[in-house]
Amino acid sequence: MFKPGIVICSRLDSERVPGKVLRRVNGVPLIRHLVAQLLPLKVPIVVAVPEAQRAQYDKALGALRPSVEIHGSQQPRRAASRHRR
């Protein structure tokens, strides 16, 4: 049976704003704001991150951590696509 959920793909090495997802807004990491808004949906939440950055995300999620799975990947990084303006 299909079990719906949410997967958040995240990384810290953005070219325009490196580390944006861990930057603090009103003293709280941006990723924690996002997850807090999703928790009332009562569906599984998975944050997919590079394995080397897993500890940083674990710390950023803090008290919300038990409600969220963090999956790391050791796959080589592909070139990021360029945004056109």
KEDOVO-347982 format. One record per residue: residue number from 1; residue in one letter; x, y, z of N, C-alpha, C, O, CB in turn. Coordinates in nm, 4 decimals. Glycine has a CB too. Layout:
N
<r tortor="NUM" vexlum="A" n_x="X" n_y="Y" n_z="Z" ca_x="X" ca_y="Y" ca_z="Z" c_x="X" c_y="Y" c_z="Z" o_x="X" o_y="Y" o_z="Z" cb_x="X" cb_y="Y" cb_z="Z"/>
...
***
This chain:
85
<r tortor="1" vexlum="M" n_x="0.0830" n_y="-0.1179" n_z="0.0000" ca_x="0.0000" ca_y="0.0000" ca_z="0.0000" c_x="0.0880" c_y="0.1249" c_z="0.0000" o_x="0.1888" o_y="0.1308" o_z="0.0704" cb_x="-0.0947" cb_y="-0.0006" cb_z="0.1208"/>
<r tortor="2" vexlum="F" n_x="0.0497" n_y="0.2227" n_z="-0.0779" ca_x="0.1237" ca_y="0.3476" ca_z="-0.0890" c_x="0.1026" c_y="0.4326" c_z="0.0357" o_x="-0.0111" o_y="0.4556" o_z="0.0767" cb_x="0.0810" cb_y="0.4249" cb_z="-0.2147"/>
<r tortor="3" vexlum="K" n_x="0.2103" n_y="0.4787" n_z="0.0953" ca_x="0.2018" ca_y="0.5649" ca_z="0.2129" c_x="0.2574" c_y="0.7020" c_z="0.1751" o_x="0.3785" o_y="0.7159" o_z="0.1579" cb_x="0.2800" cb_y="0.5035" cb_z="0.3348"/>
<r tortor="4" vexlum="P" n_x="0.1723" n_y="0.8032" n_z="0.1617" ca_x="0.2197" ca_y="0.9352" ca_z="0.1196" c_x="0.3113" c_y="0.9972" c_z="0.2238" o_x="0.3003" o_y="0.9684" o_z="0.3430" cb_x="0.1018" cb_y="1.0279" cb_z="0.0926"/>
<r tortor="5" vexlum="G" n_x="0.3990" n_y="1.0802" n_z="0.1790" ca_x="0.4911" ca_y="1.1484" ca_z="0.2669" c_x="0.5535" c_y="1.2670" c_z="0.1965" o_x="0.5180" o_y="1.2990" o_z="0.0831" cb_x="0.5985" cb_y="1.0533" cb_z="0.3161"/>
<r tortor="6" vexlum="I" n_x="0.6463" n_y="1.3318" n_z="0.2642" ca_x="0.7141" ca_y="1.4497" ca_z="0.2108" c_x="0.8638" c_y="1.4239" c_z="0.2133" o_x="0.9182" o_y="1.3787" o_z="0.3140" cb_x="0.6779" cb_y="1.5782" cb_z="0.2921"/>
<r tortor="7" vexlum="V" n_x="0.9301" n_y="1.4528" n_z="0.1017" ca_x="1.0761" ca_y="1.4437" ca_z="0.0942" c_x="1.1287" c_y="1.5833" c_z="0.0649" o_x="1.0897" o_y="1.6457" o_z="-0.0338" cb_x="1.1229" cb_y="1.3403" cb_z="-0.0158"/>
<r tortor="8" vexlum="I" n_x="1.2170" n_y="1.6320" n_z="0.1506" ca_x="1.2807" ca_y="1.7619" ca_z="0.1317" c_x="1.4243" c_y="1.7344" c_z="0.0891" o_x="1.5031" o_y="1.6806" o_z="0.1669" cb_x="1.2744" cb_y="1.8505" cb_z="0.2630"/>
<r tortor="9" vexlum="C" n_x="1.4585" n_y="1.7709" n_z="-0.0333" ca_x="1.5954" ca_y="1.7551" ca_z="-0.0830" c_x="1.6716" c_y="1.8829" c_z="-0.0505" o_x="1.6303" o_y="1.9922" o_z="-0.0893" cb_x="1.5979" cb_y="1.7251" cb_z="-0.2377"/>
<r tortor="10" vexlum="S" n_x="1.7819" n_y="1.8689" n_z="0.0202" ca_x="1.8515" ca_y="1.9879" ca_z="0.0666" c_x="2.0023" c_y="1.9693" c_z="0.0592" o_x="2.0539" o_y="1.8584" o_z="0.0730" cb_x="1.8097" cb_y="2.0218" cb_z="0.2091"/>
<r tortor="11" vexlum="R" n_x="2.0714" n_y="2.0802" n_z="0.0370" ca_x="2.2178" ca_y="2.0790" ca_z="0.0381" c_x="2.2659" c_y="2.2159" c_z="0.0818" o_x="2.1904" o_y="2.3130" o_z="0.0769" cb_x="2.2760" cb_y="2.0412" cb_z="-0.1020"/>
<r tortor="12" vexlum="L" n_x="2.3906" n_y="2.2244" n_z="0.1243" ca_x="2.4432" ca_y="2.3497" ca_z="0.1783" c_x="2.5326" c_y="2.4257" c_z="0.0811" o_x="2.5676" o_y="2.5405" o_z="0.1082" cb_x="2.5195" cb_y="2.3218" cb_z="0.3035"/>
<r tortor="13" vexlum="D" n_x="2.5703" n_y="2.3658" n_z="-0.0300" ca_x="2.6705" ca_y="2.4290" ca_z="-0.1166" c_x="2.6110" c_y="2.5030" c_z="-0.2365" o_x="2.6625" o_y="2.4933" o_z="-0.3479" cb_x="2.7664" cb_y="2.3248" cb_z="-0.1660"/>
<r tortor="14" vexlum="S" n_x="2.5038" n_y="2.5759" n_z="-0.2134" ca_x="2.4431" ca_y="2.6579" ca_z="-0.3176" c_x="2.5421" c_y="2.7662" c_z="-0.3612" o_x="2.6188" o_y="2.8168" o_z="-0.2793" cb_x="2.3101" cb_y="2.7216" cb_z="-0.2677"/>
<r tortor="15" vexlum="E" n_x="2.5406" n_y="2.8011" n_z="-0.4879" ca_x="2.6320" ca_y="2.9050" ca_z="-0.5359" c_x="2.5861" c_y="3.0446" c_z="-0.4953" o_x="2.6684" o_y="3.1293" o_z="-0.4607" cb_x="2.6451" cb_y="2.8974" cb_z="-0.6873"/>
<r tortor="16" vexlum="R" n_x="2.4552" n_y="3.0692" n_z="-0.4992" ca_x="2.4066" ca_y="3.2047" ca_z="-0.4713" c_x="2.3988" c_y="3.2353" c_z="-0.3221" o_x="2.4357" o_y="3.3448" o_z="-0.2798" cb_x="2.2703" cb_y="3.2242" cb_z="-0.5337"/>
<r tortor="17" vexlum="V" n_x="2.3516" n_y="3.1409" n_z="-0.2425" ca_x="2.3392" ca_y="3.1632" ca_z="-0.0979" c_x="2.3824" c_y="3.0357" c_z="-0.0256" o_x="2.2978" o_y="2.9565" o_z="0.0160" cb_x="2.1919" cb_y="3.2030" cb_z="-0.0585"/>
<r tortor="18" vexlum="P" n_x="2.5133" n_y="3.0153" n_z="-0.0103" ca_x="2.5613" ca_y="2.8936" ca_z="0.0556" c_x="2.5081" c_y="2.8811" c_z="0.1990" o_x="2.5088" o_y="2.9777" o_z="0.2753" cb_x="2.7142" cb_y="2.8917" cb_z="0.0568"/>
<r tortor="19" vexlum="G" n_x="2.4627" n_y="2.7621" n_z="0.2334" ca_x="2.4147" ca_y="2.7354" ca_z="0.3690" c_x="2.2805" c_y="2.7978" c_z="0.4021" o_x="2.2454" o_y="2.8092" o_z="0.5195" cb_x="2.5145" cb_y="2.7833" cb_z="0.4664"/>
<r tortor="20" vexlum="K" n_x="2.2042" n_y="2.8389" n_z="0.3006" ca_x="2.0780" ca_y="2.9096" ca_z="0.3231" c_x="1.9829" c_y="2.8325" c_z="0.4151" o_x="1.9209" o_y="2.8920" o_z="0.5032" cb_x="2.0097" cb_y="2.9363" cb_z="0.1902"/>
<r tortor="21" vexlum="V" n_x="1.9712" n_y="2.7042" n_z="0.3959" ca_x="1.8738" ca_y="2.6250" ca_z="0.4706" c_x="1.9063" c_y="2.6199" c_z="0.6207" o_x="1.8176" o_y="2.5918" o_z="0.7013" cb_x="1.8680" cb_y="2.4833" cb_z="0.4139"/>
<r tortor="22" vexlum="L" n_x="2.0306" n_y="2.6464" n_z="0.6592" ca_x="2.0675" ca_y="2.6482" ca_z="0.8006" c_x="2.0768" c_y="2.7898" c_z="0.8562" o_x="2.1010" o_y="2.8084" o_z="0.9754" cb_x="2.1996" cb_y="2.5769" cb_z="0.8206"/>
<r tortor="23" vexlum="R" n_x="2.0578" n_y="2.8890" n_z="0.7710" ca_x="2.0591" ca_y="3.0276" ca_z="0.8199" c_x="1.9417" c_y="3.0484" c_z="0.9138" o_x="1.8358" o_y="2.9873" o_z="0.8996" cb_x="2.0534" cb_y="3.1293" cb_z="0.7018"/>
<r tortor="24" vexlum="R" n_x="1.9639" n_y="3.1361" n_z="1.0095" ca_x="1.8614" ca_y="3.1593" ca_z="1.1111" c_x="1.7677" c_y="3.2728" c_z="1.0721" o_x="1.8108" o_y="3.3785" o_z="1.0259" cb_x="1.9262" cb_y="3.1900" cb_z="1.2450"/>
<r tortor="25" vexlum="V" n_x="1.6398" n_y="3.2485" n_z="1.0916" ca_x="1.5348" ca_y="3.3484" ca_z="1.0734" c_x="1.4644" c_y="3.3571" c_z="1.2087" o_x="1.4077" o_y="3.2586" o_z="1.2560" cb_x="1.4335" cb_y="3.3102" cb_z="0.9544"/>
<r tortor="26" vexlum="N" n_x="1.4681" n_y="3.4743" n_z="1.2704" ca_x="1.4144" ca_y="3.4914" ca_z="1.4065" c_x="1.4777" c_y="3.3928" c_z="1.5044" o_x="1.4112" o_y="3.3425" o_z="1.5950" cb_x="1.2619" cb_y="3.4736" cb_z="1.4063"/>
<r tortor="27" vexlum="G" n_x="1.6070" n_y="3.3658" n_z="1.4851" ca_x="1.6811" ca_y="3.2793" ca_z="1.5760" c_x="1.6652" c_y="3.1299" c_z="1.5538" o_x="1.7181" o_y="3.0497" o_z="1.6308" cb_x="1.6415" cb_y="3.3098" cb_z="1.7122"/>
<r tortor="28" vexlum="V" n_x="1.5922" n_y="3.0913" n_z="1.4482" ca_x="1.5651" ca_y="2.9495" ca_z="1.4222" c_x="1.6110" c_y="2.9147" c_z="1.2806" o_x="1.5827" o_y="2.9904" o_z="1.1877" cb_x="1.4132" cb_y="2.9169" cb_z="1.4406"/>
<r tortor="29" vexlum="P" n_x="1.6820" n_y="2.8008" n_z="1.2611" ca_x="1.7240" ca_y="2.7621" ca_z="1.1265" c_x="1.6052" c_y="2.7493" c_z="1.0308" o_x="1.4988" o_y="2.7011" o_z="1.0695" cb_x="1.8005" cb_y="2.6305" cb_z="1.1316"/>
<r tortor="30" vexlum="L" n_x="1.6235" n_y="2.7918" n_z="0.9081" ca_x="1.5174" ca_y="2.7906" ca_z="0.8074" c_x="1.4565" c_y="2.6513" c_z="0.7899" o_x="1.3351" o_y="2.6394" o_z="0.7732" cb_x="1.5716" cb_y="2.8403" cb_z="0.6741"/>
<r tortor="31" vexlum="I" n_x="1.5385" n_y="2.5460" n_z="0.7933" ca_x="1.4877" ca_y="2.4094" ca_z="0.7755" c_x="1.3904" c_y="2.3734" c_z="0.8886" o_x="1.2937" o_y="2.3004" o_z="0.8665" cb_x="1.6054" cb_y="2.3077" cb_z="0.7711"/>
<r tortor="32" vexlum="R" n_x="1.4163" n_y="2.4249" n_z="1.0100" ca_x="1.3264" ca_y="2.3953" ca_z="1.1220" c_x="1.1915" c_y="2.4662" c_z="1.1035" o_x="1.0872" o_y="2.4107" o_z="1.1377" cb_x="1.3914" cb_y="2.4379" cb_z="1.2560"/>
<r tortor="33" vexlum="H" n_x="1.1937" n_y="2.5884" n_z="1.0497" ca_x="1.0683" ca_y="2.6574" ca_z="1.0190" c_x="0.9853" c_y="2.5743" c_z="0.9212" o_x="0.8651" o_y="2.5558" o_z="0.9405" cb_x="1.0961" cb_y="2.7983" cb_z="0.9604"/>
<r tortor="34" vexlum="L" n_x="1.0508" n_y="2.5241" n_z="0.8157" ca_x="0.9811" ca_y="2.4454" ca_z="0.7143" c_x="0.9196" c_y="2.3189" c_z="0.7745" o_x="0.8016" o_y="2.2908" o_z="0.7535" cb_x="1.0771" cb_y="2.4082" cb_z="0.6009"/>
<r tortor="35" vexlum="V" n_x="0.9986" n_y="2.2440" n_z="0.8483" ca_x="0.9500" ca_y="2.1190" ca_z="0.9075" c_x="0.8372" c_y="2.1457" c_z="1.0065" o_x="0.7403" o_y="2.0699" o_z="1.0112" cb_x="1.0647" cb_y="2.0444" cb_z="0.9773"/>
<r tortor="36" vexlum="A" n_x="0.8484" n_y="2.2521" n_z="1.0856" ca_x="0.7427" ca_y="2.2842" ca_z="1.1820" c_x="0.6096" c_y="2.3112" c_z="1.1117" o_x="0.5036" o_y="2.2777" o_z="1.1645" cb_x="0.7830" cb_y="2.4060" cb_z="1.2665"/>
<r tortor="37" vexlum="Q" n_x="0.6150" n_y="2.3711" n_z="0.9934" ca_x="0.4926" ca_y="2.3965" ca_z="0.9181" c_x="0.4336" c_y="2.2683" c_z="0.8597" o_x="0.3127" o_y="2.2602" o_z="0.8377" cb_x="0.5198" cb_y="2.4960" cb_z="0.8068"/>
<r tortor="38" vexlum="L" n_x="0.5170" n_y="2.1696" n_z="0.8349" ca_x="0.4715" ca_y="2.0438" ca_z="0.7744" c_x="0.4221" c_y="1.9416" c_z="0.8765" o_x="0.3413" o_y="1.8556" o_z="0.8418" cb_x="0.5833" cb_y="1.9831" cb_z="0.6938"/>
<r tortor="39" vexlum="L" n_x="0.4677" n_y="1.9483" n_z="0.9996" ca_x="0.4319" ca_y="1.8483" ca_z="1.1012" c_x="0.2811" c_y="1.8299" c_z="1.1207" o_x="0.2376" o_y="1.7161" o_z="1.1380" cb_x="0.4935" cb_y="1.8866" cb_z="1.2324"/>
<r tortor="40" vexlum="P" n_x="0.1990" n_y="1.9357" n_z="1.1188" ca_x="0.0543" ca_y="1.9148" ca_z="1.1376" c_x="-0.0106" c_y="1.8269" c_z="1.0300" o_x="-0.1223" o_y="1.7793" o_z="1.0498" cb_x="-0.0155" cb_y="2.0483" cb_z="1.1402"/>
<r tortor="41" vexlum="L" n_x="0.0562" n_y="1.8047" n_z="0.9180" ca_x="-0.0002" ca_y="1.7210" ca_z="0.8127" c_x="-0.0031" c_y="1.5731" c_z="0.8511" o_x="-0.0734" o_y="1.4938" o_z="0.7883" cb_x="0.0788" cb_y="1.7389" cb_z="0.6847"/>
<r tortor="42" vexlum="K" n_x="0.0729" n_y="1.5361" n_z="0.9540" ca_x="0.0747" ca_y="1.3980" ca_z="1.0047" c_x="0.1134" c_y="1.2947" c_z="0.8985" o_x="0.0556" o_y="1.1862" o_z="0.8930" cb_x="-0.0612" cb_y="1.3629" cb_z="1.0607"/>
<r tortor="43" vexlum="V" n_x="0.2110" n_y="1.3288" n_z="0.8150" ca_x="0.2660" ca_y="1.2353" ca_z="0.7170" c_x="0.4161" c_y="1.2236" c_z="0.7432" o_x="0.4753" o_y="1.3134" o_z="0.8030" cb_x="0.2370" cb_y="1.2826" cb_z="0.5692"/>
<r tortor="44" vexlum="P" n_x="0.4780" n_y="1.1142" n_z="0.6993" ca_x="0.6233" ca_y="1.1009" ca_z="0.7183" c_x="0.6987" c_y="1.2134" c_z="0.6475" o_x="0.6649" o_y="1.2512" o_z="0.5353" cb_x="0.6721" cb_y="0.9641" cb_z="0.6661"/>
<r tortor="45" vexlum="I" n_x="0.8012" n_y="1.2665" n_z="0.7148" ca_x="0.8850" ca_y="1.3714" ca_z="0.6564" c_x="1.0273" c_y="1.3188" c_z="0.6525" o_x="1.0808" o_y="1.2728" o_z="0.7534" cb_x="0.8759" cb_y="1.5059" cb_z="0.7380"/>
<r tortor="46" vexlum="V" n_x="1.0878" n_y="1.3261" n_z="0.5349" ca_x="1.2262" ca_y="1.2831" ca_z="0.5154" c_x="1.3060" c_y="1.4009" c_z="0.4610" o_x="1.2637" o_y="1.4659" o_z="0.3654" cb_x="1.2347" cb_y="1.1601" cb_z="0.4187"/>
<r tortor="47" vexlum="V" n_x="1.4211" n_y="1.4285" n_z="0.5216" ca_x="1.5114" ca_y="1.5310" ca_z="0.4709" c_x="1.6298" c_y="1.4571" c_z="0.4078" o_x="1.7050" o_y="1.3889" o_z="0.4774" cb_x="1.5581" cb_y="1.6311" cb_z="0.5858"/>
<r tortor="48" vexlum="A" n_x="1.6457" n_y="1.4709" n_z="0.2764" ca_x="1.7546" ca_y="1.4051" ca_z="0.2039" c_x="1.8710" c_y="1.5032" c_z="0.1925" o_x="1.8571" o_y="1.6115" o_z="0.1357" cb_x="1.7077" cb_y="1.3567" cb_z="0.0620"/>
<r tortor="49" vexlum="V" n_x="1.9854" n_y="1.4638" n_z="0.2472" ca_x="2.1021" ca_y="1.5523" ca_z="0.2526" c_x="2.2290" c_y="1.4753" c_z="0.2157" o_x="2.2298" o_y="1.3523" o_z="0.2203" cb_x="2.1164" cb_y="1.6152" cb_z="0.3935"/>
<r tortor="50" vexlum="P" n_x="2.3366" n_y="1.5467" n_z="0.1790" ca_x="2.4648" ca_y="1.4785" ca_z="0.1606" c_x="2.5120" c_y="1.4208" c_z="0.2948" o_x="2.4990" o_y="1.4857" o_z="0.3986" cb_x="2.5717" cb_y="1.5763" cb_z="0.1020"/>
<r tortor="51" vexlum="E" n_x="2.5651" n_y="1.3020" n_z="0.2922" ca_x="2.6072" ca_y="1.2330" ca_z="0.4156" c_x="2.7007" c_y="1.3197" c_z="0.5004" o_x="2.6894" o_y="1.3204" o_z="0.6230" cb_x="2.6769" cb_y="1.1006" cb_z="0.3809"/>
<r tortor="52" vexlum="A" n_x="2.7914" n_y="1.3917" n_z="0.4375" ca_x="2.8885" ca_y="1.4739" ca_z="0.5103" c_x="2.8226" c_y="1.5878" c_z="0.5879" o_x="2.8836" o_y="1.6427" o_z="0.6797" cb_x="2.9904" cb_y="1.5310" cb_z="0.4136"/>
<r tortor="53" vexlum="Q" n_x="2.7002" n_y="1.6238" n_z="0.5530" ca_x="2.6315" ca_y="1.7360" ca_z="0.6183" c_x="2.5222" c_y="1.6902" c_z="0.7150" o_x="2.4500" o_y="1.7723" o_z="0.7716" cb_x="2.5709" cb_y="1.8273" cb_z="0.5133"/>
<r tortor="54" vexlum="R" n_x="2.5111" n_y="1.5627" n_z="0.7327" ca_x="2.4025" ca_y="1.5060" ca_z="0.8139" c_x="2.4012" c_y="1.5586" c_z="0.9574" o_x="2.2941" o_y="1.5888" o_z="1.0100" cb_x="2.4139" cb_y="1.3553" cb_z="0.8161"/>
<r tortor="55" vexlum="A" n_x="2.5155" n_y="1.5700" n_z="1.0207" ca_x="2.5227" ca_y="1.6168" ca_z="1.1597" c_x="2.4741" c_y="1.7608" c_z="1.1727" o_x="2.4109" o_y="1.7961" o_z="1.2723" cb_x="2.6661" cb_y="1.6056" cb_z="1.2123"/>
<r tortor="56" vexlum="Q" n_x="2.5027" n_y="1.8435" n_z="1.0737" ca_x="2.4582" ca_y="1.9828" ca_z="1.0774" c_x="2.3054" c_y="1.9915" c_z="1.0736" o_x="2.2456" o_y="2.0729" o_z="1.1439" cb_x="2.5188" cb_y="2.0615" cb_z="0.9596"/>
<r tortor="57" vexlum="Y" n_x="2.2436" n_y="1.9082" n_z="0.9924" ca_x="2.0978" ca_y="1.9067" ca_z="0.9844" c_x="2.0370" c_y="1.8517" c_z="1.1125" o_x="1.9346" o_y="1.9015" o_z="1.1593" cb_x="2.0515" cb_y="1.8239" cb_z="0.8644"/>
<r tortor="58" vexlum="D" n_x="2.0992" n_y="1.7500" n_z="1.1691" ca_x="2.0507" ca_y="1.6913" ca_z="1.2934" c_x="2.0469" c_y="1.7981" c_z="1.4029" o_x="1.9495" o_y="1.8080" o_z="1.4776" cb_x="2.1400" cb_y="1.5721" cb_z="1.3363"/>
<r tortor="59" vexlum="K" n_x="2.1529" n_y="1.8771" n_z="1.4116" ca_x="2.1602" ca_y="1.9839" ca_z="1.5108" c_x="2.0573" c_y="2.0933" c_z="1.4805" o_x="1.9927" o_y="2.1440" o_z="1.5722" cb_x="2.3022" cb_y="2.0435" cb_z="1.5149"/>
<r tortor="60" vexlum="A" n_x="2.0415" n_y="2.1299" n_z="1.3541" ca_x="1.9489" ca_y="2.2371" ca_z="1.3160" c_x="1.8036" c_y="2.2008" c_z="1.3456" o_x="1.7241" o_y="2.2879" o_z="1.3807" cb_x="1.9643" cb_y="2.2693" cb_z="1.1682"/>
<r tortor="61" vexlum="L" n_x="1.7687" n_y="2.0738" n_z="1.3317" ca_x="1.6302" ca_y="2.0323" ca_z="1.3562" c_x="1.5970" c_y="2.0228" c_z="1.5042" o_x="1.4802" o_y="2.0287" o_z="1.5426" cb_x="1.6037" cb_y="1.8993" cb_z="1.2904"/>
<r tortor="62" vexlum="G" n_x="1.6997" n_y="2.0080" n_z="1.5874" ca_x="1.6813" ca_y="2.0113" ca_z="1.7320" c_x="1.5683" c_y="1.9238" c_z="1.7828" o_x="1.5653" o_y="1.8035" o_z="1.7570" cb_x="1.6571" cb_y="2.1504" cb_z="1.7752"/>
<r tortor="63" vexlum="A" n_x="1.4746" n_y="1.9852" n_z="1.8556" ca_x="1.3646" ca_y="1.9123" ca_z="1.9198" c_x="1.2708" c_y="1.8464" c_z="1.8193" o_x="1.1999" o_y="1.7523" o_z="1.8549" cb_x="1.2855" cb_y="2.0060" cb_z="2.0082"/>
<r tortor="64" vexlum="L" n_x="1.2685" n_y="1.8937" n_z="1.6936" ca_x="1.1827" ca_y="1.8332" ca_z="1.5920" c_x="1.2427" c_y="1.7048" c_z="1.5367" o_x="1.1750" o_y="1.6309" o_z="1.4652" cb_x="1.1580" cb_y="1.9316" cb_z="1.4787"/>
<r tortor="65" vexlum="R" n_x="1.3671" n_y="1.6775" n_z="1.5682" ca_x="1.4403" ca_y="1.5643" ca_z="1.5103" c_x="1.3683" c_y="1.4299" c_z="1.5233" o_x="1.3706" o_y="1.3530" o_z="1.4273" cb_x="1.5748" cb_y="1.5540" cb_z="1.5750"/>
<r tortor="66" vexlum="P" n_x="1.3045" n_y="1.3968" n_z="1.6360" ca_x="1.2386" ca_y="1.2655" ca_z="1.6442" c_x="1.1236" c_y="1.2482" c_z="1.5443" o_x="1.0849" o_y="1.1353" o_z="1.5142" cb_x="1.1861" cb_y="1.2439" cb_z="1.7842"/>
<r tortor="67" vexlum="S" n_x="1.0692" n_y="1.3575" n_z="1.4934" ca_x="0.9565" ca_y="1.3496" ca_z="1.4002" c_x="1.0001" c_y="1.3434" c_z="1.2542" o_x="0.9165" o_y="1.3306" o_z="1.1646" cb_x="0.8656" cb_y="1.4680" cb_z="1.4202"/>
<r tortor="68" vexlum="V" n_x="1.1307" n_y="1.3523" n_z="1.2301" ca_x="1.1819" ca_y="1.3640" ca_z="1.0936" c_x="1.2938" c_y="1.2630" c_z="1.0710" o_x="1.3783" o_y="1.2432" o_z="1.1583" cb_x="1.2324" cb_y="1.5077" cb_z="1.0659"/>
<r tortor="69" vexlum="E" n_x="1.2946" n_y="1.1993" n_z="0.9543" ca_x="1.4067" ca_y="1.1118" ca_z="0.9165" c_x="1.5057" c_y="1.1935" c_z="0.8354" o_x="1.4660" o_y="1.2735" o_z="0.7507" cb_x="1.3575" cb_y="0.9868" cb_z="0.8353"/>
<r tortor="70" vexlum="I" n_x="1.6343" n_y="1.1735" n_z="0.8609" ca_x="1.7374" ca_y="1.2378" ca_z="0.7803" c_x="1.8116" c_y="1.1277" c_z="0.7068" o_x="1.8695" o_y="1.0389" o_z="0.7692" cb_x="1.8350" cb_y="1.3246" cb_z="0.8681"/>
<r tortor="71" vexlum="H" n_x="1.8099" n_y="1.1334" n_z="0.5738" ca_x="1.8785" ca_y="1.0344" ca_z="0.4919" c_x="1.9966" c_y="1.0984" c_z="0.4227" o_x="1.9825" o_y="1.2006" o_z="0.3556" cb_x="1.7832" cb_y="0.9721" cb_z="0.3891"/>
<r tortor="72" vexlum="G" n_x="2.1131" n_y="1.0381" n_z="0.4390" ca_x="2.2330" ca_y="1.0894" ca_z="0.3745" c_x="2.2669" c_y="1.0099" c_z="0.2503" o_x="2.2308" o_y="0.8929" o_z="0.2376" cb_x="2.3498" cb_y="1.0876" cb_z="0.4708"/>
<r tortor="73" vexlum="S" n_x="2.3365" n_y="1.0746" n_z="0.1593" ca_x="2.3782" ca_y="1.0106" ca_z="0.0350" c_x="2.5255" c_y="1.0384" c_z="0.0118" o_x="2.5730" o_y="1.1495" o_z="0.0351" cb_x="2.2934" cb_y="1.0602" cb_z="-0.0848"/>
<r tortor="74" vexlum="Q" n_x="2.5973" n_y="0.9372" n_z="-0.0341" ca_x="2.7388" ca_y="0.9549" ca_z="-0.0641" c_x="2.7627" c_y="0.9600" c_z="-0.2144" o_x="2.8761" o_y="0.9455" o_z="-0.2601" cb_x="2.8207" cb_y="0.8425" cb_z="-0.0017"/>
<r tortor="75" vexlum="Q" n_x="2.6570" n_y="0.9804" n_z="-0.2904" ca_x="2.6711" ca_y="0.9862" ca_z="-0.4347" c_x="2.7471" c_y="1.1114" c_z="-0.4737" o_x="2.7370" o_y="1.2139" o_z="-0.4063" cb_x="2.5340" cb_y="0.9824" cb_z="-0.5033"/>
<r tortor="76" vexlum="P" n_x="2.8236" n_y="1.1039" n_z="-0.5828" ca_x="2.8975" ca_y="1.2224" ca_z="-0.6271" c_x="2.8016" c_y="1.3344" c_z="-0.6657" o_x="2.6929" o_y="1.3104" o_z="-0.7183" cb_x="2.9891" cb_y="1.1878" cb_z="-0.7460"/>
<r tortor="77" vexlum="R" n_x="2.8442" n_y="1.4559" n_z="-0.6385" ca_x="2.7616" ca_y="1.5725" ca_z="-0.6676" c_x="2.7620" c_y="1.6020" c_z="-0.8162" o_x="2.8674" o_y="1.6064" o_z="-0.8796" cb_x="2.8104" cb_y="1.6944" cb_z="-0.5893"/>
<r tortor="78" vexlum="R" n_x="2.6430" n_y="1.6221" n_z="-0.8713" ca_x="2.6316" ca_y="1.6624" ca_z="-1.0114" c_x="2.6398" c_y="1.8130" c_z="-1.0200" o_x="2.6114" o_y="1.8827" o_z="-0.9226" cb_x="2.4997" cb_y="1.6110" cb_z="-1.0746"/>
<r tortor="79" vexlum="A" n_x="2.6780" n_y="1.8633" n_z="-1.1345" ca_x="2.6839" ca_y="2.0081" ca_z="-1.1539" c_x="2.5445" c_y="2.0663" c_z="-1.1371" o_x="2.4471" o_y="2.0159" o_z="-1.1932" cb_x="2.7419" cb_y="2.0436" cb_z="-1.2936"/>
<r tortor="80" vexlum="A" n_x="2.5367" n_y="2.1728" n_z="-1.0594" ca_x="2.4081" ca_y="2.2388" ca_z="-1.0357" c_x="2.3634" c_y="2.3106" c_z="-1.1603" o_x="2.4445" o_y="2.3670" o_z="-1.2337" cb_x="2.4170" cb_y="2.3370" cb_z="-0.9181"/>
<r tortor="81" vexlum="S" n_x="2.2349" n_y="2.3083" n_z="-1.1836" ca_x="2.1831" ca_y="2.3805" ca_z="-1.3003" c_x="2.1862" c_y="2.5290" c_z="-1.2731" o_x="2.1701" o_y="2.5722" o_z="-1.1590" cb_x="2.0395" cb_y="2.3352" cb_z="-1.3353"/>
<r tortor="82" vexlum="R" n_x="2.2065" n_y="2.6057" n_z="-1.3750" ca_x="2.2102" ca_y="2.7518" ca_z="-1.3636" c_x="2.0700" c_y="2.8078" c_z="-1.3801" o_x="1.9952" o_y="2.7673" o_z="-1.4691" cb_x="2.3059" cb_y="2.8135" cb_z="-1.4688"/>
<r tortor="83" vexlum="H" n_x="2.0367" n_y="2.8993" n_z="-1.2948" ca_x="1.9072" ca_y="2.9655" ca_z="-1.3067" c_x="1.9188" c_y="3.0772" c_z="-1.4091" o_x="2.0155" o_y="3.1534" o_z="-1.4084" cb_x="1.8590" cb_y="3.0208" cb_z="-1.1693"/>
<r tortor="84" vexlum="R" n_x="1.8212" n_y="3.0864" n_z="-1.4958" ca_x="1.8211" ca_y="3.1939" ca_z="-1.5954" c_x="1.7322" c_y="3.3050" c_z="-1.5481" o_x="1.6274" o_y="3.2823" o_z="-1.4876" cb_x="1.7749" cb_y="3.1432" cb_z="-1.7332"/>
<r tortor="85" vexlum="R" n_x="1.7746" n_y="3.4235" n_z="-1.5758" ca_x="1.6936" ca_y="3.5403" ca_z="-1.5392" c_x="1.6484" c_y="3.6119" c_z="-1.6616" o_x="1.5789" o_y="3.7130" o_z="-1.6518" cb_x="1.7705" cb_y="3.6353" cb_z="-1.4492"/>
***
